[in-house]
């Protein structure tokens, strides 16, 4: 292989790119990185939701495990969804793209129907059927990723032209984005916008067009959220609170300040799992949008870096899929999911560590949340299915035998040695 | 195209090399075609120079490849042009390369985040942690438990119990959410003030509507109930409303014995500081030292388990053990109340002293004063035994007799001719309380009959300075040493201010004032063989660990000799004899020595009387002094009539309670006449 061709070998294009990765750079690396990082984040999220919610749950007169069990239910709900998603072939996703878009638009429209609309924390992006509540924008993200992959991937070689890049992807994505914006949920809208932008970008749409679209979208967002009468003051305060001197310790910058307190109290090694002080009702949304601060407090810099690194691993793995998978649909969809999941993680972490103004988005897979968790798991399951169809991956995975046999083999060998 | 590429990948997908080549081939073709966007972005001067250097491949392709190959390279060295039909506006940019841009952005973000995390958690961490901790620390003053006041046997006269002040934080209550909670009747709990009221009203014994009205508003602290008992507090605590309904530990002083020793024990103010009686006199012993509890608490006021703590525990106050005997005190109060009712007196005082030790067994005031009942100001008046002063009257003759005997001027059987009116050499005329023919009385007879004109004759042989010295030696005009608040020590004018009449008047207890305690002490001194002991109310203090520290008492001072004391006692026994003025003071089975008194009190332009009897028993081996004072009795002004029966009751009770053996039969009575 490339190694034998001399000192210039690493620069060649032969299969041996990144020889320093050795056997880690295999056809199943993406698959295992995705499965590993998702699994770890999921389990870690459960642990942190339990740790950060017990106090609040008890204070609310509930079982200390109430929030944890809710989260557990959603994980149990999401796991089969994720499993199925990992096994679905690419063509099924493509086939589901257009119906999915209609469903997503319909669900998102329900947020404007008073009979179904719910409002949580000033955002109206929720709908409810009886006791079941969900955020349609979460479904929208997944659907958009698939749909954009389908329409952009199909026209891949035509995307150099503005017209082909524009239709039908821009109106479709724009419609959903506007519907989400209508819910006045800035965080979700930003994530959806990042997802759309990522899809267009990786699909290869003309950079000029993206600049124009991005600029106009940013203008709309600025107009809607910074200067609209109803929310203007609130958001401007939040932004000035993030970058200026904190003037209203009990109000605008309270949450951000207590997030900082949590991180600072944690220090290098943390105060220990379960020993957070900020979770004693000081930090609002401790088990949700600000769970990263609790991680930082209980597990210290090592905890925060570990979570950050797990998202980096997710990003790297998805980047690998984009790079290695031959199907343009897969490339675009994976890039969209990557922009969504990693972008949302960055947004969340950036808010908690005080780099960004307070924008309420949950930390994917870790924060407590129902529909968001399930759709994120479904999206990652889908990317895992892509990773399974990377060149060579299918054969490598097929060759390794069943999970049961592998597990028993370890046990059997252990006994044999004794 | 995408389908073709995908298929080719799966067909020869077994080999990674092939796959990457296929991908890169497509990418390469795109770039080779012309790829405006890509070339514009990458055609920097640096790249251009490299382009010259590298001879292989399409110039643009190689430049791009080199530009990106440092971060891993796309691969595709062999440029294939089998696909990628030329598009008029130009083919799209390569997804791989575009993805790389995203990776670069993500890398930058991660670098910024890691730097920021290190900054916040490592460099700024300690300062943030300290600020956060300081904000979490709560400082609560822990009230110290006030010591008890008990009688000599441990009967509790005053004690403190835990109580709670229940308040409301109206601002917090606005944010109260009932959630899934239900009230005692299973009804779902509402939000806000109504919800809190719904939970709290049944426990506080009010109605939901009434309580909700109190909970509505913007104030951070509104007291809902004071002196809430711990049982109720526990019920409220179980509601877990601490963020909305804060509760503070307070203390409530209670007096389990009620009216018994009420004015003596005194009272405390709202801050638990002693303001009267023993509570004030021994406040330094009783009051503990409040502690400070500093702990980490949650935003809604719960102590965080395992949190930082820095507490100084409260030091409970010590107990005060009085010399008072609860039962004797009760008996004294009961008797004096009865006497006041019977005689129509305005008030009465009884003092019982163990004359061997100076310990006061009872200080009783008439009238029910219950320190628990703070609706009236009665308890604030304190004990009259040390506050009210009056002329001692005939009981003051005892001091004159003591001086006469001690100086050897007279003997008990010295003979006097006593008319009912007597004019002294300096022209002052004194008369007895009632007219009588001239009597031939001994010294004992003068005392027994309480003759003023006789006493004046006795005083002829006692110089004024000597008289004054004895007054002072018996403790008149001096502090009693009880330390009770509001004590008035009475007035004994110095000799140089005595006029012609005062010089004689003081000999039978006029022209000077004493309080009941001082008058009692004179008799105790005689009963104690002439040694005066400072009267005391304090047996000792009991520290928090339960040990009794006896109080140090000053040595007694000898006032008169034992012989004089014995003679005087013998003379005073005749007062209670059939011929004396206080037959009613006799206690069956015991010999009693005492003296009646009737002193004039000038007040409000008129004259009224203080009728008294002070005595010791058993006369053969004195144990107790009991003094009884009645002010303005209506039935009779004579102490032998109105006060002596109270003496009999109280002394009899005290002697029996303490198990004092009955007296031996009286000896030869002293001759009263000659």
Interface residues (C-beta under 8 A of the other chain):
Chain A: X1 X10 X11 X12 X13 X14 X15 X17 X18 X26 X27 X55 X59 X60 X61 X62 X90 X153 X154 X156 X157 X158 X159 X160 X161 X162 X165 X198 X201 X202 X203 X204 X205 X206 X207 X208 X258 X260 X261 X262 X263 X264 X265 X266 X267 X268 X275 X277 X278 X280 X281 X282 X296 X300 X301 X304 X305 X308 X312 X315 X316 X319 X322 X323 X324 X325 X326 X327 X328 X329 X331 X332 X335 X338 X339 X342 X346 X349 X350 X353 X354 X355 X389 X390 X391 X392 X394 X395
Chain B: X1 X2 X5 X6 X8 X9 X10 X13 X14 X15 X16 X17 X18 X19 X20 X21 X22 X23 X24 X30 X37 X41 X65 X69 X72 X73 X74 X75 X76 X77 X78 X84 X85 X87 X88 X89 X90 X91 X92 X93 X94 X95 X96 X98 X99 X101 X102 X103 X106 X109 X110 X112 X113 X114 X116 X117 X118 X120 X121 X122 X124 X125 X126 X127 X128 X129 X131 X132 X133 X135 X136 X179 X180 X181 X240 X243 X296 X297 X298 X299 X300 X302 X304 X306 X307
